[in-house]
Amino acid sequence: MTAFNDATGLADWVSRTRAGLTEGRFPARAFNDVDVHALEQERLFAKAWCFLAHESEIPSPGDYVTRKIGNNNLIVARDEHGVIHANLNMCRHRGNVMCKSEMGNASHFRCSYHGWTYKNSGELVGVPYMKEGYEGRLKRKDWGLVAVRVDTYEGLVFGCLDPEGPSLAEYLGGFQFYLDLYLKHGLGGVEVHGPPDHWVADTDWKICAENFAGDGYHTPVAHQWGFHLGYFPSSGTTHSQGWAASIPGKGHGIGLGHGPGYPAFSGFPDQVVAGMKEAMSPEQVAVFSQIRTAVGTVFPNLSFLMQPFSLVPGDPGVRFVTMRLYHPAGPGRMEMYSWCLVPKDAPEDYKAEAYRAYTLAFGQAGTFEQDDFENWTKVTASAGSGLVRDLDFPYIMGMESEPVPEFPGPGHVVRPYVNDTNFRNMWSRWGDYLAGEA
Amino acid sequence: MGAVDCDTVAAVTEFLYREALALDERRFRDWLALLTDDIRYEVPVRVTRESLADWELSPTSRIFDDDRDTLEVRIQRLETDFSWAEQPPSRTRHFVTNVLADPGEGPDEFRVSSNCFIYRSRGDDPTPSFYSVARKDVVRRTADGWRLARRWAVFDQSLINAHNLSIFV
């Protein structure tokens, strides 16, 4: 793949890309390019609020998981007082990786190289030969682990590498209204069912993020087998009904698939429905009760999906929620984390059933997931080829869509669900970051 | 030597080879016929953990968690024209080794552990995928022949190097 000649060439390309978006065009090159990937690391992942973990993954003092933002490896730990910290997973002394496990429980982290020891909050507490070697010159408080800003929303722990910039609430910018659809399944909220499925793929993270920002268009074709076996009561035409909601200037988007004639909140046990009605606002209940499938992306790379699915075609189905993180692991390559979220207060048998529905549909061996990745790896391969990298893709669907009047949710809401509006908003925000304007 | 006689071990081993062959020859209906009605097919998620952790294989997370009905769904899916993940189909070769059989719950059941090394090639990609898998099966002798009653298989990696798992292990 030819690199851009220089920084000016890349800046020109970003500028042309942003201009193209206003006409509904976006370049293939964005999905597999070494310079674009580097620029994303520098300007997007270094600035945006990125998802780290769900609080239920680290419920007790000392619990930790290791996660990444961009190419930075982080320890996300709950300290002895219950406070969550994200610190660079690197000893300040010579840069060794502190913690080589994906998860665990520890009050302290001790470097295996020279033995510097930190509390799980990141504070440096132990330095071998402190008196003899450093003769009072080393101040422990100056050499703690490198801390990253952390904030949470409804159990979601986000981190931000930029010490300045907006708060998480401002960053989400009203998308919380829609996130609650996945998170407020009762006053107790939701919890992860267990550690995530974790795999690598030759796929650009942006293709997945875009798809989950509301690509109802692919469903009847990419997942045709589901219609064929009778999983969905509707054809491709009825499946495309519903709304596309996005938060202008923020990049977040959600597709709200409406199944005509579908009973409100079907596939949830009564107890969960009652809990949702208690935890959500009347406006949220009014919108969400009509939704069969909801698929959304928090910019840049965290997505959610909720839908009913049955283990046997024709059965009414059980609702499951999946949350997924698309970690950019290189140009055209990503590391996928996929969780199943279950309502904390729900009956155990529903949790187990929802998890099995998730596994069959959207785990790594999931029958829907399999086909998505088959398509996404091929898109990525195309985007890296010589001729294709100078081509644009059309993002003109719904260019003339007028906002739906009196829709009770925030943001820019259009009909139908099959629409490129969310994607244009997403790539527009991505362009802001790459141009250094966010 | 183990508590199971050599003839039985040989028969169980041959059964595993034939089962693997059915998968490799993509005779999925034949493969399904080798499973009992109460089959449980389970692949737990592996997590990299510190040496003294209680578990490395998640007690709750599963890559596959199937019974007869859901395996039937997976195979019906493969029989449609729309199982894009397997078009073109994966070429697999299951290498089954280190077969050890121990007595199971009844006189006709055996707990069988084996190693399974899977070669997987897709399309014209010259780079194959390799998966090393440990299996603990329950194999049952029935009036109709040997049948697989339980498969518990785990990958020897925590970060799986596959863009999907549209094959059986």
Interface residues (C-beta under 8 A of the other chain):
Chain A: K100 S101 E102 M103 G104 A106 H193 G194 P195 P196 D197 H198 W199 V200 A201 D202 T203 A222 H223 Q224 W225 H228 L229 L311 V312 P313 E335 Y355 R356 T359 L360 G363 Q364 A365 T367 E369 Q370 D371 F373 E374 N375 W376 T377
Chain B: V43 V45 V47 T48 R49 E50 A53 S58 P59 T60 S61 R62 I63 F64 D65 D66 D69 T70 V73 R74 Q76 R77 T80 F82 S83 W84 A85 E86 S158 L159 I160 N161 A162 H163 N164 L165 S166
